[in-house]
Structures are given as structure tokens and as C-alpha cells.
């Protein structure tokens, strides 16, 4: 199989993995997810409400308008007063989410993170990955190397401040998503204070959520675009791009694994024995890793006991992300997890009493979940992507990275649900243009 078909598979995998997970995104209880949607077997439009949503407990204090008509959902700036008005302990608990955060809304009143998206549309994060695909396809046309981080950031700024267009179902003008991650809200708050865009990214040292797998997923077009270069330069390019929005130790560490993994898969001849080749490639990179020390249940209990992650002492919160179990490699860990029948015993947050990994967004946890799913379901991309959805948690960017790995192994024909993407025609053009320039390079 030509390398271009694997690059295409990887890029489609990003967008399919993200869109497929939209309805179940951040259901930390798979039981609640099944109550609302049953067993998800294809792309589904999100419901208006989400019992575990935190959107209304979040805030944005920047003067640059990136929220547009959805600004009224972000009530976090007024919650302190609301909390003071609560009359009883029972009422207070009803207004807290499953992390212990005070969101000021009962479960039935909480808006879904992606209630504004149509079936098969992508989240804001995946749309920004598409923005980089379009930019790279244009900047590198004809085999040129014209990527300019400042030019990309200017395009990101334009994309975010342009009001959504109801006719723009392809999400080319604006993403039209309801939820914007902390890294975006923090970035544009800094920009509102007059900082140059190159200096607006938050640092994981100061804001723990910057260590999210979102920063990894958005680098995949960069990895594909420069996949003809030596590994160390591809890694350097990916890290530079990630640091535009995510200055994070764990995002960088994850890229140091993902880049050699994807390059090896891209460069393999053919797709015969794709599952075996994928597992061999995974084993090779996982030998250089160790699993996180904190378990899924321990993470959940620390959140609830402290009434939200923001109340966990800073030194303990840092150690949650830095502590690794160095008694085994991630390769040994994943092989051991294969002995468990229920994936929720491997990755969970609330329902299972003993989930080893967390389905939270943090790289040290969720990137390990990605590698586990890719290994276990190496011969069945459809099963892998659907299992990712039904595990809940931060399933969109986790699905994007998983899809990229599966697409690199199985090629474009191995990625399911492509025809269910809402922007299929636009995505076809974006993918083909980027890959054509890689072949020239």
C-alpha cells in the first residue's frame, strides 16, 4: 500500500475518532452514557443535556469574543454568589458534578458540551486540527516548506473570532462548538491582555489541564505533513506546534512516543498482517514508557474529597501527573491488562471500584489508554473506536489519537464511518491536498 494511503488513514482516523465520540464525551459513568444513548454503534448527534456536564461551572474572562452566542452558558464567574445562596447540604450536593465541582445546575439542567453540533461534526479541537491541515496543505504546496507558527496563530485567531455561520456545516468558517477547553480560554484571555499570540499558551506548571491529550491530537497533521523527514526533526516540528497552545511536559513526552510510532507505521510496506505489525510497533515504543502511578479510582476520590480538582493542593496535583509506576514498563503493563475481560476495569473513573487507569484528559493516563485499546483491538479498528466511545471520559481527543494510530496501520480503507462525517467533501479536499504535498516532499 502506498504511504499516502496510510497518511490519509491517519488523518481520517483523527476526525472519525473525534466525531464518533461526541455524544459520549465526558460521561465519566459508562452506565449513565448507556442510559442516555444505549450502545453507540455509529455517529449520533448529542442530546441537548448531559448529566455530568461542567460547562455551566466554567468561565471565560477574556475580552476577545470567542464564545459568540454561547457565552451565556459559561456561568462560572457568578457561581460564588450562587453557592452562598444555597440553603441546605442536600441542595448543594445536587448542584455539584461527579468531580465535586459546584456547577450551580441540577443534572437535568446541564447543557451538553457539544449540543450545538450536528451528527458527524467535529469538536473545536478537531476543527483546529483541520485548520492546521488546510494551512499545511496551502503553505507547503508544491513541496515547499513554508510553515510559519505566527501565520498559523493568526489563522487560529481569525477562525475563533469569526461568528459561526448556520450555513457552514463543514465547519470551515468557525467550529460552532459549545465547549472550549481551558487551553483555548486561557490562550485568548492572555491575548485579550495584549500579549503576542506566540506568548499566549498556558504552561502545565501553572495550569494542570494543559497536560491534556488535546495537545497531542492537534499535532497529528504536522507529523503527517513532515513524515518524509528524519524522526528527530519530525518530533521537533510536532513539539514546536504543540507549544503554540500546550506548554506541557506530558504532551511533549507523549509526542516523543507517538512520532516514532506513527513514522514506523507510515513507512511499513503494505498492510498484510497489519494487526501483528501494529502490536510489534507498539511493543517497541511502550518499552520506553512506564504507566502512571495513580489509579482511576484514586484520581476520582481525590477530586470528590477536595470538591473539585482546583482545590487539590498544588504539589499533590502536580504529583498526580508526574508519579509513574517504575516497577514495570508500559509494555508489561498493557500485556498484563490484556488478561482483564472488562475494559472498564482497565480504564474508568466512577463506576468501577478498581479501574487501573483514569479516563480523564491527562496524557499520562489517557495516552496509555489509547495504547491499550490500539493493542487489544489491533485487528479491528471499528471495535477499537467504539470501545473508546463507550469508556466515556475524554473520549474525543483520545479517539482522535487512537484513530490516527489505527489509520496508520490499516490505511484509509481500514477506517470505518468516514461517510458519516458531516464535512466529508471538505475533509476529502483537505486530506488530499496535505498528502499530495508530502508525496512531493
C-alpha positions as CSV (number, residue, x, y, z in Angstrom):
1,X,0.0,0.0,0.0
2,X,1.4,3.5,-0.9
3,X,2.5,5.5,2.1
4,X,0.0,8.2,1.1
5,X,-2.9,5.8,1.8
6,X,-1.6,5.3,5.4
7,X,-1.2,9.1,5.8
8,X,-4.8,9.5,4.7
9,X,-5.9,6.8,7.0
10,X,-4.2,8.5,9.9
11,X,-5.8,11.9,9.2
12,X,-9.3,10.4,8.6
13,X,-8.8,8.4,11.8
14,X,-8.3,11.7,13.8
15,X,-11.6,13.1,12.6
16,X,-13.6,9.9,12.8
17,X,-12.4,9.1,16.2
18,X,-13.3,12.5,17.4
19,X,-16.8,12.8,15.8
20,X,-17.8,9.3,16.8
21,X,-17.1,10.2,20.5
22,X,-19.0,13.5,20.5
23,X,-22.3,12.3,22.2
24,X,-20.5,10.3,25.0
25,X,-17.7,12.9,25.6
26,X,-17.1,13.3,29.3
27,X,-19.6,10.8,30.6
28,X,-17.4,9.5,33.4
29,X,-20.0,7.0,34.1
30,X,-20.4,4.5,31.2
31,X,-23.7,3.4,32.9
32,X,-25.1,7.0,32.5
33,X,-23.8,7.0,29.0
34,X,-25.7,3.8,28.2
35,X,-28.9,5.2,29.9
36,X,-28.9,8.2,27.5
37,X,-27.7,6.6,24.3
38,X,-27.7,2.8,24.6
39,X,-24.8,1.1,22.9
40,X,-23.4,3.6,20.3
41,X,-22.7,1.8,17.0
42,X,-22.2,4.8,14.7
43,X,-22.2,8.6,14.7
44,X,-25.0,10.1,16.7
45,X,-26.0,13.7,17.4
46,X,-25.5,14.8,21.0
47,X,-28.6,15.4,23.2
48,X,-29.2,18.9,24.5
49,X,-28.4,18.0,28.1
50,X,-25.6,15.9,29.8
51,X,-26.0,14.9,33.4
52,X,-22.2,15.1,34.0
53,X,-21.6,18.4,32.1
54,X,-19.4,21.0,33.8
55,X,-19.9,23.7,31.1
56,X,-22.1,26.0,33.3
57,X,-19.5,25.9,36.0
58,X,-16.8,27.2,33.7
59,X,-15.8,30.8,32.9
60,X,-14.1,32.9,30.4
61,X,-12.7,36.3,31.3
62,X,-11.1,37.5,28.1
63,X,-12.4,40.5,26.1
64,X,-11.8,38.8,22.7
65,X,-15.1,37.2,21.7
66,X,-14.5,33.5,21.1
67,X,-17.8,32.4,22.7
68,X,-20.2,34.3,20.5
69,X,-23.8,33.3,21.2
70,X,-22.8,30.6,23.5
71,X,-21.2,32.9,26.1
72,X,-24.3,32.7,28.4
73,X,-23.6,29.0,29.1
74,X,-20.3,29.9,30.9
75,X,-21.6,31.0,34.3
76,X,-18.5,30.2,36.4
77,X,-17.9,33.9,37.2
78,X,-21.2,34.2,39.1
79,X,-21.1,30.8,40.9
80,X,-19.6,32.1,44.1
81,X,-22.6,34.2,44.8
82,X,-24.9,31.3,43.8
83,X,-23.1,28.9,46.2
84,X,-23.7,31.4,49.1
85,X,-27.4,31.3,48.4
86,X,-27.7,27.5,48.7
87,X,-29.9,26.7,51.7
88,X,-29.0,23.1,52.6
89,X,-26.3,20.5,52.2
90,X,-28.6,18.3,50.1
91,X,-29.3,21.2,47.7
92,X,-25.5,22.0,47.5
93,X,-24.7,18.3,46.6
94,X,-27.4,18.3,43.9
95,X,-25.6,21.3,42.3
96,X,-22.2,19.6,42.3
97,X,-20.9,17.4,39.4
98,X,-19.4,14.0,39.9
99,X,-15.9,15.6,40.3
100,X,-17.2,17.6,43.3
101,X,-17.2,20.9,41.3
102,X,-20.0,23.3,42.1
103,X,-21.7,23.9,38.7
104,X,-24.9,25.5,40.0
105,X,-27.2,23.3,38.0
106,X,-29.0,20.1,38.6
107,X,-28.1,17.1,36.4
108,X,-31.2,17.5,34.3
109,X,-30.4,21.2,33.6
110,X,-26.8,20.8,32.5
111,X,-26.1,21.6,28.8
112,X,-24.2,19.1,26.7
113,X,-20.7,20.0,25.8
114,X,-21.5,19.6,22.1
115,X,-25.2,20.4,21.9
116,X,-24.7,22.8,19.0
117,X,-23.0,20.2,16.7
118,X,-24.8,18.2,14.1
119,X,-24.3,14.4,13.7
120,X,-20.8,13.7,12.3
121,X,-19.4,17.2,13.0
122,X,-16.2,17.6,14.9
123,X,-15.3,19.3,18.2
124,X,-13.5,22.6,18.4
125,X,-10.2,20.7,19.0
126,X,-10.5,18.5,15.9
127,X,-11.6,21.6,13.9
128,X,-8.3,23.3,14.9
129,X,-6.5,20.1,13.7
130,X,-8.4,20.6,10.4
131,X,-7.4,24.2,10.3
132,X,-3.7,23.1,10.5
133,X,-4.4,20.6,7.7
134,X,-5.7,23.3,5.5
135,X,-2.8,25.6,6.4
136,X,-0.1,23.0,5.8
137,X,-1.7,22.0,2.5
138,X,-1.5,25.6,1.3
139,X,1.8,26.6,2.9
140,X,3.7,23.5,1.7
141,X,2.1,23.4,-1.8
142,X,4.5,22.1,-4.5
143,X,6.8,20.5,-2.0
144,X,7.7,23.8,-0.3
145,X,8.3,24.2,3.5
146,X,6.5,27.4,4.3
147,X,5.1,26.6,7.7
148,X,5.2,29.7,9.9
149,X,3.9,29.4,13.5
150,X,2.9,33.1,13.6
151,X,0.9,32.8,10.4
152,X,-0.8,29.7,11.8
153,X,-1.7,31.5,15.0
154,X,-3.1,34.4,13.0
155,X,-5.3,31.9,11.2
156,X,-6.3,30.4,14.6
157,X,-7.3,33.8,15.9
158,X,-9.4,34.6,12.8
159,X,-11.1,31.2,13.0
160,X,-12.0,31.6,16.6
161,X,-13.3,35.2,16.5
162,X,-15.4,34.7,13.3
163,X,-19.0,34.2,14.3
164,X,-20.5,30.8,13.4
165,X,-22.4,30.7,10.2
166,X,-25.5,28.5,10.2
167,X,-24.8,27.5,6.6
168,X,-21.3,26.4,7.4
169,X,-22.0,22.8,8.1
170,X,-18.4,21.9,7.0
171,X,-17.1,24.0,10.0
172,X,-14.6,25.9,7.8
173,X,-15.6,29.4,8.9
174,X,-16.0,28.5,12.6
175,X,-16.3,25.3,14.7
176,X,-19.7,26.2,16.2
177,X,-19.0,24.0,19.2
178,X,-20.4,24.8,22.6
179,X,-17.4,23.7,24.6
180,X,-14.0,25.3,24.5
181,X,-11.2,23.7,26.5
182,X,-9.2,25.5,29.2
183,X,-6.2,25.9,26.9
184,X,-8.3,28.0,24.4
185,X,-10.0,30.1,27.1
186,X,-6.6,30.7,28.7
187,X,-4.9,31.5,25.4
188,X,-7.4,34.1,24.4
189,X,-7.5,35.6,27.9
190,X,-3.8,36.2,27.6
191,X,-4.3,37.6,24.1
192,X,-7.0,39.9,25.5
193,X,-4.3,41.4,27.8
194,X,-2.3,42.3,24.8
195,X,0.3,39.5,24.7
196,X,1.6,38.4,21.3
197,X,-0.1,35.3,20.2
198,X,3.2,33.4,20.3
199,X,3.3,34.0,24.1
200,X,-0.3,33.2,25.0
201,X,-0.1,29.5,25.6
202,X,-0.6,28.4,29.2
203,X,2.0,26.3,31.0
204,X,1.3,22.9,32.6
205,X,3.3,24.1,35.6
206,X,0.7,26.8,36.2
207,X,-2.5,25.1,34.9
208,X,-2.7,21.4,35.3
209,X,-5.2,20.8,32.5
210,X,-2.7,22.0,29.9
211,X,-1.3,18.4,30.1
212,X,-4.4,17.2,28.1
213,X,-4.2,14.8,25.2
214,X,-5.8,17.6,23.1
215,X,-2.3,19.0,22.5
216,X,-1.2,15.6,21.1
217,X,-4.2,15.1,18.8
218,X,-3.7,18.6,17.2
219,X,-0.2,17.7,16.2
220,X,-1.0,14.7,14.0
221,X,-1.4,16.7,10.8
222,X,2.1,18.2,11.4
223,X,3.5,14.7,11.9
224,X,1.9,13.5,8.7
225,X,2.9,16.6,6.7
226,X,6.6,16.1,7.6
227,X,6.7,12.3,7.7
228,X,9.3,12.2,5.0
229,X,11.9,13.8,7.2
230,X,14.1,12.1,9.8
231,X,12.4,11.2,13.1
232,X,14.2,13.7,15.3
233,X,13.2,16.6,13.1
234,X,9.6,15.4,12.9
235,X,9.5,15.3,16.7
236,X,11.0,18.8,16.8
237,X,8.3,20.2,14.5
238,X,5.5,18.5,16.4
239,X,6.8,19.8,19.7
240,X,7.1,23.4,18.3
241,X,3.5,23.2,17.1
242,X,2.2,21.8,20.4
243,X,3.8,24.5,22.4
244,X,1.8,27.2,20.5
245,X,-1.1,26.1,22.6
246,X,0.1,23.5,25.2
247,X,3.4,24.1,27.0
248,X,3.3,20.8,28.7
249,X,5.8,18.1,29.9
250,X,3.3,15.3,29.4
251,X,2.1,16.4,25.9
252,X,5.8,16.6,24.9
253,X,6.5,13.2,26.4
254,X,3.5,11.7,24.6
255,X,4.7,13.1,21.3
256,X,8.1,11.5,21.8
257,X,6.3,8.2,21.7
258,X,3.6,9.0,19.1
259,X,6.0,10.4,16.5
260,X,8.3,7.3,16.2
261,X,5.2,5.0,16.3
262,X,3.4,6.8,13.5
263,X,6.5,7.1,11.4
264,X,7.2,3.4,11.7
265,X,3.6,2.5,10.7
266,X,3.6,5.0,7.8
267,X,6.8,3.6,6.4
268,X,6.0,-0.1,6.6
269,X,5.3,-1.7,3.2
270,X,1.8,-2.9,2.7
271,X,-0.9,-3.7,5.3
272,X,-0.6,-7.5,5.3
273,X,-0.6,-8.7,8.9
274,X,-1.5,-5.1,9.9
275,X,-2.5,-6.1,13.5
276,X,0.7,-8.0,14.1
277,X,2.8,-5.2,12.7
278,X,0.9,-2.7,14.9
279,X,1.4,-4.7,18.0
280,X,5.1,-5.1,17.3
281,X,5.5,-1.3,16.8
282,X,3.5,-0.7,20.0
283,X,5.7,-3.0,22.0
284,X,8.8,-1.2,20.7
285,X,7.7,2.2,21.9
286,X,6.0,1.1,25.1
287,X,9.3,-0.3,26.3
288,X,10.4,3.3,26.7
289,X,7.4,4.2,29.0
290,X,6.1,3.5,32.5
291,X,2.4,3.6,33.5
292,X,1.0,6.3,35.8
293,X,1.1,5.5,39.5
294,X,-2.3,7.0,40.4
295,X,-5.2,4.7,39.6
296,X,-8.5,5.8,38.1
297,X,-10.3,5.4,41.4
298,X,-7.7,7.3,43.3
299,X,-8.0,10.2,40.9
300,X,-11.7,10.2,41.3
301,X,-11.6,10.0,45.1
302,X,-9.1,12.9,45.3
303,X,-11.4,15.1,43.1
304,X,-14.6,14.3,45.1
305,X,-12.9,14.6,48.5
306,X,-11.5,18.0,47.6
307,X,-14.7,19.2,46.0
308,X,-13.1,19.5,42.6
309,X,-9.5,19.3,41.2
310,X,-9.0,23.1,41.6
311,X,-9.0,22.6,45.4
312,X,-6.3,19.8,45.4
313,X,-3.1,21.3,46.9
314,X,-0.8,22.3,44.0
315,X,2.1,19.9,45.0
316,X,-0.2,16.9,45.2
317,X,-1.9,17.8,41.9
318,X,1.5,18.0,40.2
319,X,2.5,14.6,41.6
320,X,-0.7,13.1,40.3
321,X,0.6,13.8,36.8
322,X,4.3,13.2,37.4
323,X,4.3,10.0,39.5
324,X,5.0,6.9,37.5
325,X,5.0,3.2,38.5
326,X,8.6,2.3,37.5
327,X,8.2,-1.3,38.6
328,X,7.1,-2.2,35.1
329,X,7.2,-0.8,31.6
330,X,4.1,0.2,29.8
331,X,4.6,-2.7,27.5
332,X,4.5,-5.1,30.5
333,X,1.5,-3.2,31.9
334,X,-0.5,-3.4,28.7
335,X,0.2,-7.1,28.3
336,X,-0.9,-7.6,31.9
337,X,-4.1,-5.6,31.3
338,X,-4.9,-7.9,28.3
339,X,-5.8,-10.5,30.9
340,X,-8.8,-8.5,32.1
341,X,-12.1,-9.1,30.3
342,X,-13.8,-5.8,31.0
343,X,-12.2,-2.7,29.6
344,X,-13.8,-0.6,32.3
345,X,-11.5,-2.4,34.8
346,X,-8.6,-1.1,32.8
347,X,-9.9,2.5,32.4
348,X,-12.6,4.3,34.3
349,X,-13.4,7.0,36.8
350,X,-16.5,6.4,38.8
351,X,-18.5,3.3,38.1
352,X,-15.8,0.7,38.7
353,X,-14.2,0.3,42.2
354,X,-10.8,-0.6,40.8
355,X,-10.2,0.9,37.4
356,X,-6.4,0.9,36.9
357,X,-6.3,3.9,34.6
358,X,-8.4,7.1,34.6
359,X,-10.5,8.3,31.6
360,X,-9.6,11.9,32.5
361,X,-7.9,14.0,29.8
362,X,-4.4,13.9,31.2
363,X,-1.7,12.4,28.9
364,X,-0.1,10.1,31.4
365,X,-3.4,8.4,31.9
366,X,-5.3,8.7,28.6
367,X,-2.4,8.2,26.2
368,X,-1.8,4.9,28.0
369,X,-5.5,4.1,27.4
370,X,-5.0,4.8,23.7
371,X,-2.1,2.4,23.5
372,X,-4.0,-0.3,25.4
373,X,-7.0,0.0,23.0
374,X,-4.8,0.0,19.9
375,X,-3.0,-3.1,21.2
376,X,-6.1,-5.0,22.2
377,X,-8.1,-4.3,19.2
378,X,-5.3,-4.0,16.7
379,X,-7.1,-6.3,14.2
380,X,-10.5,-4.5,14.5
381,X,-10.4,-0.6,14.1
382,X,-14.2,-0.5,14.3
383,X,-14.3,-2.3,17.7
384,X,-11.4,-0.2,19.0
385,X,-13.1,3.1,18.2
386,X,-16.5,2.1,19.5
387,X,-14.9,0.8,22.8
388,X,-13.2,4.1,23.1
389,X,-16.6,5.8,22.9
390,X,-18.3,3.6,25.5
391,X,-15.5,4.0,28.0
392,X,-16.5,7.6,28.3
393,X,-14.3,10.3,29.8
394,X,-12.3,12.4,27.5
395,X,-13.1,10.2,24.5
396,X,-12.9,12.7,21.7
397,X,-9.2,13.6,21.6
398,X,-8.5,10.1,22.9
399,X,-10.4,8.7,19.9
400,X,-8.6,11.1,17.6
401,X,-5.1,9.8,18.6
402,X,-6.4,6.2,18.6
403,X,-7.9,6.7,15.1
404,X,-4.6,8.2,13.8
405,X,-2.7,5.1,15.0
406,X,-5.2,2.7,13.5
407,X,-5.3,4.5,10.2
408,X,-1.5,4.5,10.0
409,X,-1.6,0.7,10.5
410,X,-4.6,-0.2,8.4
411,X,-4.6,2.5,5.8
412,X,-7.5,4.7,4.7
413,X,-9.7,1.7,3.8
414,X,-9.4,0.4,7.4
415,X,-11.1,3.5,9.0
416,X,-14.8,3.0,9.4
417,X,-17.6,5.6,9.5
418,X,-15.9,8.0,7.1
419,X,-19.1,8.5,5.1
420,X,-20.8,9.6,8.3
421,X,-18.6,12.7,8.7
422,X,-20.7,15.8,8.2
423,X,-18.0,17.6,6.3
424,X,-16.9,14.6,4.2
425,X,-16.4,16.5,0.9
426,X,-14.4,19.3,2.6
427,X,-12.3,16.9,4.6
428,X,-11.6,14.9,1.4
429,X,-10.1,18.0,-0.2
430,X,-8.1,18.9,2.9
431,X,-6.6,15.4,3.4
432,X,-5.8,15.0,-0.3
433,X,-4.1,18.4,-0.5
434,X,-1.9,17.8,2.5
435,X,-0.9,14.3,1.5
436,X,-0.1,15.3,-2.1
437,X,2.5,17.7,-0.8
438,X,4.0,15.0,1.4
439,X,4.5,12.8,-1.6
440,X,6.2,15.7,-3.5
441,X,8.4,16.3,-0.5
